[in-house]
Structures are given as C-alpha cells and as structure tokens.
C-alpha cells in the first residue's frame, strides 16, 4: 500500500495552490499531493505529477458533488461548485487569476470575497483535502485486495435460489413492445455477478458479506443517521464493515457516516429530515476490497414519537428502489463506473414495522418495474434468515 499524506499537509499545499492556480503547480509545495496522486494510481512520480494531481483534484471535486458531474448551476452541490471555482477545475477556468476564482467561489454562497476567505474557503479546502484522501485510500484498498478466488459471495456457501425471469430476453423483444434497449456494459463490468441480467436472485447471506456486486443498498432513517457500529442492523453492519482500521483494529475513518455527514452539511440537511425515499450515494470504504463500488443509503424510516419506532410504507420502499436505480444509472454514465449489479436487503421489516410479506411484495414489485425499463441490471436480494428467503420466494410466486 502506498503511503498517504496527512490531512493537515494536504490543506497546507492546497492553500498555496489556491493562490497560484493550477498553472503554477510546479512552483508550489506538492509532496503530499504527489503522494496522494501516486497512491490513487494517477501518476507514477515527478515526471507525470502535473496531470496526475489535476486528475486527482478533479476526482475529489466530483466526490464532493456526490459522484455527479460538477456544473456551475444550482443543481450542483455548492461545496463542489465552490471548490471547482477555487482551483479552476471548470473547463476554460484553469488559468483564471486567484482573485477572480475567489470571487466566483464566493458567489456560490452569496457572500463577499472577504467573508468567503475568512469562512467558507477554509471549509472548502479542508473538505477537498478529505476527499483527496478518500480517493487515494479507495485506490489503495483495491490494489491491496488483489485477485479473489473461491466463493464470490460469502463464506459458508449459503443456499442460492433464483426467481423466475422478470422480462423476456432483450434480443427476443420486438421494437413495438416498448421495452427499452439494453444499457451497454461498461468496460470491466461483471455481468452475472448477482444473477443473469434481468433476473432477481435471493440469497441467504448477511449483506456485509456480499462480494463482487457493484452497489449495496442500506436502509436508513429520514435523518440519514446510520445505526451504531455495534448494532446488527443493515445500516450498522455496513457502517462497521466499510470503516477503515489501523493495524490494531481501531477505526480510523468511519467512511460511510463521515461522507453522509458531508452530504448533509453541504445540502443544509443536518438535523433536518429528507423526503422519505431519498437515496444518497457514498463510497464503499473498506468494502471495496470485496468488489463493492458504491453504497446507496435509502432514507425509508421516519421516526415516530421518541424515535424508538419508525414508520415505513410500501410506497416509500418502491420510491427508494426507483431512486436507487436512477442514481445507479447516473453514476455509471457520469463517473464511467463499470456497474451492472445491485443488492437490496429486505428493508422495512425491523423497527419499520412492515410484515415480511408486505415488504417482500413491495420490494420485488418495484425491482421488477425497474428491470422492465432496463433489463441489463442483475439484482440480488439478501436476508440472513432462511425463513425470510422462503417468504420472498412465496411473494414472488403469488404475484
């Protein structure tokens, strides 16, 4: 694993780079930025460090935007927009003088340049440094993981059952049938990782043990506050499995909770509930070593009373499924991620209060609707209990 610089050293170098701009990079202290770019696999050393560091900053800004392309309009995350202006990441803005870049960044927040310099600019640089480290760490995890052999799902080889096809093969569907063309696979996609394309597979397996599936979906409350790492919920289990740890096993980066926190702060939703069915994407942290690329956090559970109980409806489950597929397609296209498979837990059956049968019908029905729109995805539904897997199968046969 390549060594990673400290957050503090990156902040110091980014401050100087902000002043000089990307064309002046060669005249800036850049040892930490180069280390991060090397760790991320974007350059090999001093000879190609200029392009590698610029690619690294571009990837970090996209991460601040939640994985979406960075656009200079209100549809884009303000922190990402401000970072892109601050460092000249936008096309045709690379050589803009520092005073003009700062003025444009201040305009994102509607404040004066002096107010921005003393307040928001510090947050922008600190968050960009953190995003640089995440990009580098993920690359290191993938490199360290190496090739995988044996069972591609989980230890123990639990029972695998496949539901009936949800749609006819794409090549057999006439144009008049109204079925959209199959999404072309990205280079490196893993067709059949979860099931043949257009099919749903049910597996008895804890979701945190799933391997080689591009997206894992986590069920969250509407405040997007993850469960504690010691809890056995889907949210707690994924949070624990994705955390980065030191040699002693202590958590040094609570990746999923931290990235959700950044999203909440930048969207002004800290302590404020999001609309039920909202889905937010984060990186996969340490789960990248298992071949997982993204975690989708589905806000389905609205707290009731003192927060000991939650309210979940079948309609919200269906909306979360739709939103997750939509977000997955955007990420696959805009980030050029080779994604073709997605895994859902049986959501809403814990403190959410839904019966297993109701949740299964809502979940499977929503997944089938998405597969009719785009049959190129393969879908895995997991539950750690064999009895619930049987109920999923029963819900499928009763449709």
N, C-alpha and C positions, 0 to 999 in steps of 0.2 A: 504494500500500500504506500502510495506517495505521501510524504509529509504534507500537512496542511498548515497554513499560517494562522496566526491568531486573529480574532475579530478586530482587536484594537489596532494591529499593524495594518490591516486592510483599510480600516477607517482613516488612518493617517495618510495612506497613499492615495485614497480616493479624494480626500480633501485637496491634496496638491494637484491631482489630475483634474478636478473640477475647475481649478483656477487656470490651468494651462490648456485644457481641452485635449481631445484625442490626438490631434496632430502634434502636440507637444509631449506625447507619452515618452518618447526616447530621452527627454530631458528631466523626467520625473523619477523619484524613487519608485521602484516597481518590483522589488524582490518578492514581496508577498503576493502581488497579483500574478507574477510569473509562476510562482509555486502553485497557486490555485489553478491556473490555466493548464499547467503540466498535469496536475492531479486529475483534472477534468478531461484529459486526453485531447485538448485543443491546440497544444503546441508541444514541441519537444525540448525547447530551451531558448537560448537567446536569439538564435537565427530567425525563428518564426514567432517570436513573442508578441510583436505588434499585432498581427492578425489574430493570434490566439487570445490575447487579452481582450481585444474588441469583441470577438465572438463570445467570450465568457461574460462580458458585461451585457451583451445583447440577450444571452440566455437568462441571466439573472433578472433583467428587467421584465422579460416575459414571465418569469416565475412570479414576480410581484403583481403581474396582471392576471394571476390565476391560470396561467398557461395559455392565455389568449394573445392574439397579435396586439401590439401596442399601437393604438390610434390616438390622434390628438383631438378627441371629442369626448363628450360627457358619457359615452357608453363605455369608456375605458376607465380602469381603476385610477384614481387621482394620484396615488403614490407612484404607480408605474409611469404615468404621464410625466409627473414632475421629475422622476429620475431620468427619463429619456431626454427631457429638455436640459436638465442639469449637465449631462455628459455628452449631449449631441448625438444621441442614438438614433433619432428620427432621420429618415433619408433626407439628404440635402441640408442637414443641420450640423454635420460633423465639424465644419470649420467655423461655426458661429462664435464670435467673441464671448468671453466669460460673462461680461455684464449683460449681454443680450440673452444668453442662456438662462441666467438667473432671473431676469425679468420675465421670461416666458414661463419658467417654473413657478414663480410667484403668482402669475396669472391663473394657474390651475387652481390655486386655493383662494384667489380673490383678495390677496394681501399685497402690501407694498414689498419692494425688494428688500428693504431693511428688515421688516418684520419676518420675511421668509428666511433671510440669512441667519437671524438670531434664533429661530424656532424650527419651522418645518424642514429647512435644509438639513439640519442635524439629524432629524428622524429619517429623511430620505437617504442620506449617506449611510447611516447605521443599518437601516433595513436592507439596502443594496449590498452592503458587506455581508450581512447574514445570508442573503440569497446566493451570493457568490460561493459561500462555504457549503450551502446545501447542494448546489450544482456539482461542486468538486467532490463532496462526500458521496453522493449517489454514484458518481462515476467510479470512485474507489471501491464502493461496495460491489458494483457489478464486476469490476476487474478481479477482486478478491474471490468472488463466488466461484468463478471458473466454470467448466462444464459440469453438468449434472448427470448422474446416472441413476438407474434403478427407477423406483416408483415415482412418476412425475407429479403425483398429487400429495400424498402424505404417507407417513409410516403406518404400518398395520394393514395396508391394503383393504380398507373397508368396502362393503358391498357397493356396487355401482349398478344403477338401473337407469335406463333411458326411456323417456316418454315418447309417445308416437310423434311422427313428424307434424309440424305445425303448418307447413306450406309445401306445395309441390316443388320439385327442383326448379331452379330459375330457368334452366335451358328448356324445360318442358312447358313453361307457361307462355301462351301466345301473347303477343303485344296487346291485344284487345282486352286481356284480363285485368289490366290496370295495375299489375304488380311492378314495382319499380325495379330497374336493373340492379344487379348485384354490385355493391361497392367494391371496386378493385382493391385487392390486398396490397398493403404497403410492403416494400422490401423488408424481409426479416419477420413478417407476420408468421404466427404459428397456427395455421388452420388446423382445427380439430383438437386444440389443446383442451377445450372444455367439452366438446361434442362436435359431431359433424355440423357444418354450417346450417342454420335454420332449424336446429333441434335444441331441445332443453334436456339437460341431464340432471338427475337428482342424485346426490351423494351424501352418505352418512359420514360427516367429517367436520371438525371444528374449522371455522373459516380461516383462522390464523395459520393453519397448516396447509392451506391450498397453495399449490405451486403452478408456475407457468400459465397463469391466467392474467391477462393484461390489467383488468380492473376489478378490485374488490369493493363492494358497496357496504358501508357501515350505516347502521341506523342510529340517529342522534335525536336529541330533543330540539325544540324550535329555537333554543338559545345557542345551538351549536356548541354546547359544553359537553365534552366527552366524559364518559364514565372514568372513574378512578382506575389506575392500572391494576389494582388488586381485585377488582370485580370480575366476575365470569361472564359479563355481558359481551355482546358482539363488539360494542364500542370499546370497552375496557380491554378486551383481548387483543384487538387490532392495535390499540394505542401501545400496549405493552410489547407486542411483537415488533412494531415498527421503530421503537425507540433505539437510539444508538447508545452503546455502552462502552465503558473503558475495560481494561484488562481484568479488573476486579468484579465486573458485572454491574457496576453502578451506572445508572442512566446519566449520560452527559448531554443528550439532546432529545427532548420529548417532542419528536418531529411533528407528529400529526396535530397535537394540541397547540404547538407553537405556530404552525402555519395557519391553522384555523383562527388563532388569535390575531395574526396579521391581517387576515381577510376581514375579520370583524371590526378591527380598528380602522382599516382603510375604507370600509364601507359604512362607517358610523353606526355599527350594529352592536357594539359591546354593551351587554346588559339589556339588549332590546331583542325581542323575538323576531325571527324571519318568518316569511309566509310558509305555512305547512306545505311540504312537497318540494321546497327549495333544495337543490343539490349543489354542493361546493366541492371542488377537487383539490387534493393536496398530493404531494409526492408520496412515495411508499416507504421512505426511510429504509430501515434495515430489511424490510420485506423485498427490496429489490434483489437481494441475494436469492430469493425464491422465485425470481422471474416475474414478480408483480411490478407493474409500471406505475399505476395510479390508484389512489384511494378516493372513492366518491362518498361524501358524507351527506346522507339523506335526512333532512330535518322533518321527521314524521310525527314525533310525540310531543303534544302540547301539555305542559304541566297543569295539574288540577289541584286546587287547594294549596296545601303546604308543600307540594312537589313530591310527595311520596307516591302519587299515582299519576298516570299520564292518559291522555285521550288520543286514540288513533282511529281513523276511519278508513274503510276500504278505498274511498275516493282519493284520500291522501296517498295511500300506498301506490295506487295507479299513477298518480301525478308524479311521484318520486321516480317510478320506473321510467316514465316518459322523459322526464328531465335528465335522468342519468344517461339514457341512450343519446339524447340530443347533445349533451355535454361531451359524451364519448366521441361522437362524430366530429364535433368541432375540434377537440384535442387531436384526434387522428389526422385531420386535414391541416390545421394551422401549425401544429407542432411537429408534423411529419413523423408522428409516433406510429410504429407498425402494430396497431391494435386491432384485434379481431375477436376477442373473447371477454366475457364479463361474468362476474359471480355475485349472486344475491343470497343473503341469508333469508330465513323465514321471518320477516320483520313484523313487529307489532303484536307478537303473542306473549311477550313477557308482561311487564307492568303496563304495557299499552292496552291490555285488556281484550284484544281480539281473540276469538277462538281460533284454533289451528285451522279448522275447515274454512272459516271466513277469510282468514289471511291467505291461505293457500289459493283459494279461488281468485281473490283479488290480484295476488302476485302473478299467478300463472296467466290469468286473462290479460293483464297488462303486458306481460312479456310477449305473449302471442301476437298482440296487436302490433308491437314494435317489430317483431320478426316478419310480419306480413309486409310492413313498409320496407324493411331491409333484411332479407334472408341471409346475408353474408355473415352475420354475427353468430357465434356459438355461445350458449348460455349454460351456466352451471348454477343450480340451486342447492345450497348445503344446509344441513341441520345436523347437530351432534347426536340426535336421538333417532334410532331406527323406527320407532313407532310414528314419529312425525314424518319420516320419509314415506312410510306406507300411506299416511293421510294425504300427503302431496300426490301420490300416485292415484289415490281414490278420487281426489278432487279433479285430477286430470281426466280420468275415465268418465266422470259424471258430467263433463262439460256438454 
